[in-house]
Amino acid sequence: MPQSNGQDPNSPAISVVVPVRNEAGNIAPLVAEIAAALQGRAFEIVYVDDGSQEAGAPRLGLIAGQRVGRKSTGFKRLQSRIANGVRSAVLKDGTRDTGCGLKAFRRDVFLGLPYFDGLHRFLPALVRRDGFGVGYVDVVDRPRRHGTSNYGFFDRLWIGILDLAGVWWLVRRKRRVPQAEEVTLAG
């Protein structure tokens, strides 16, 4: 019988930590180089941005997980696919899967959001509405070991439709604050 070292076989064997302060233009080429160098190996890239000040630097307020290899029943996967498709078409938030529970964000960004039950499904759209970016990380889905799902078809459907309408309204009603600039006149 093979010996187990206690590690999850799906976890990365290599972690690459990259400082990216004021390096917005260099990130994409670096990702490509790292991926090419580590091809065939399980790896992760952790970017550390400790306060970029450069123009165009993304202000991430949210890192959202997206499930891969779903272990749910076919009916649950179909429900999620339809719900995510409708949500994405209406809100145009660019998010493939909002049902994943993994969300990481700055406290001040979260506290600035409107609160309602089911908020987790709409975090990417609401965070973008406030001018922040969204990053995504794939999360290996695991089968439920205990208990049953807290979501059923009809209870999620009607509440989700109402929440979607409310978030659509919030996103469309967001007023952009005009940028003021001081101008001094030479006398």
NORJO-V299293 format. One record per residue. RES is the residue in one small letter. PHI is phi as a letter, one per 20 degrees, with the letter a starting at -180 (NA if undefined). D_FIRST is the distance of its C-alpha to the first C-alpha in Angstrom with 1 decimal. Layout:
<<RES | PHI | D_FIRST> <RES | PHI | D_FIRST>>
//
This chain:
<<m | NA | 0.0> <p | f | 3.8> <q | e | 6.5> <s | d | 9.3> <n | e | 12.8> <g | n | 14.4> <q | e | 16.3> <d | f | 17.2> <p | f | 16.2> <n | e | 19.8> <s | f | 21.5> <p | f | 23.4> <a | e | 22.3> <i | c | 26.0> <s | d | 28.9> <v | d | 32.4> <v | d | 35.2> <v | c | 38.6> <p | f | 42.0> <v | c | 44.2> <r | f | 47.4> <n | l | 50.3> <e | c | 48.1> <a | g | 48.3> <g | f | 49.3> <n | e | 46.5> <i | f | 43.5> <a | g | 43.0> <p | f | 43.3> <l | f | 40.9> <v | g | 38.2> <a | f | 38.6> <e | f | 38.3> <i | f | 35.2> <a | f | 33.5> <a | f | 34.5> <a | f | 33.2> <l | d | 29.8> <q | g | 29.4> <g | n | 25.9> <r | d | 24.5> <a | e | 23.8> <f | b | 26.8> <e | c | 29.4> <i | d | 33.1> <v | d | 34.8> <y | e | 38.6> <v | d | 40.7> <d | d | 44.3> <d | d | 46.3> <g | o | 49.6> <s | g | 50.5> <q | d | 54.3> <e | f | 54.7> <a | f | 56.3> <g | n | 53.9> <a | f | 51.0> <p | f | 49.0> <r | e | 49.2> <l | f | 45.8> <g | d | 46.1> <l | b | 43.0> <i | d | 39.4> <a | d | 38.0> <g | f | 34.5> <q | c | 34.1> <r | f | 31.2> <v | c | 29.2> <g | m | 26.8> <r | g | 28.5> <k | d | 26.5> <s | f | 29.8> <t | f | 31.4> <g | g | 33.5> <f | f | 36.6> <k | f | 35.7> <r | f | 34.9> <l | f | 38.3> <q | g | 40.1> <s | f | 38.8> <r | f | 39.6> <i | f | 43.1> <a | f | 43.7> <n | f | 42.5> <g | f | 44.7> <v | f | 47.7> <r | g | 47.3> <s | f | 46.9> <a | f | 49.9> <v | f | 52.1> <l | e | 51.2> <k | l | 50.2> <d | e | 47.7> <g | m | 45.3> <t | d | 42.3> <r | f | 39.7> <d | b | 38.0> <t | e | 39.6> <g | f | 37.5> <c | f | 34.7> <g | f | 35.0> <l | f | 34.4> <k | b | 37.9> <a | c | 39.1> <f | b | 42.8> <r | f | 45.5> <r | g | 46.9> <d | f | 50.5> <v | f | 49.6> <f | f | 48.0> <l | f | 50.9> <g | e | 53.3> <l | e | 51.9> <p | f | 53.3> <y | e | 51.2> <f | a | 50.4> <d | f | 47.6> <g | n | 45.3> <l | g | 46.2> <h | g | 42.7> <r | f | 43.2> <f | d | 46.2> <l | g | 45.4> <p | g | 45.3> <a | f | 48.8> <l | f | 50.3> <v | f | 49.0> <r | f | 50.4> <r | g | 53.6> <d | e | 54.0> <g | n | 53.6> <f | d | 50.1> <g | e | 47.3> <v | c | 43.9> <g | d | 40.7> <y | c | 37.6> <v | c | 33.9> <d | f | 31.2> <v | c | 28.9> <v | f | 25.7> <d | f | 26.4> <r | d | 24.1> <p | f | 24.3> <r | f | 26.3> <r | e | 24.3> <h | c | 27.4> <g | m | 31.0> <t | c | 33.0> <s | f | 34.7> <n | e | 38.1> <y | d | 39.6> <g | d | 41.1> <f | f | 42.9> <f | f | 46.5> <d | f | 46.4> <r | f | 44.9> <l | f | 47.2> <w | f | 50.5> <i | f | 49.8> <g | f | 48.1> <i | f | 51.2> <l | f | 53.5> <d | f | 51.4> <l | g | 51.3> <a | f | 55.1> <g | f | 55.5> <v | f | 53.3> <w | g | 55.0> <w | f | 58.3> <l | f | 57.2> <v | f | 56.0> <r | f | 59.2> <r | e | 61.4> <k | f | 60.0> <r | e | 63.0> <r | f | 62.5> <v | e | 64.2> <p | f | 66.7> <q | e | 66.4> <a | e | 69.5> <e | c | 70.6> <e | e | 73.4> <v | c | 76.2> <t | d | 78.9> <l | e | 82.2> <a | f | 84.0> <g | d | 87.5>>
//
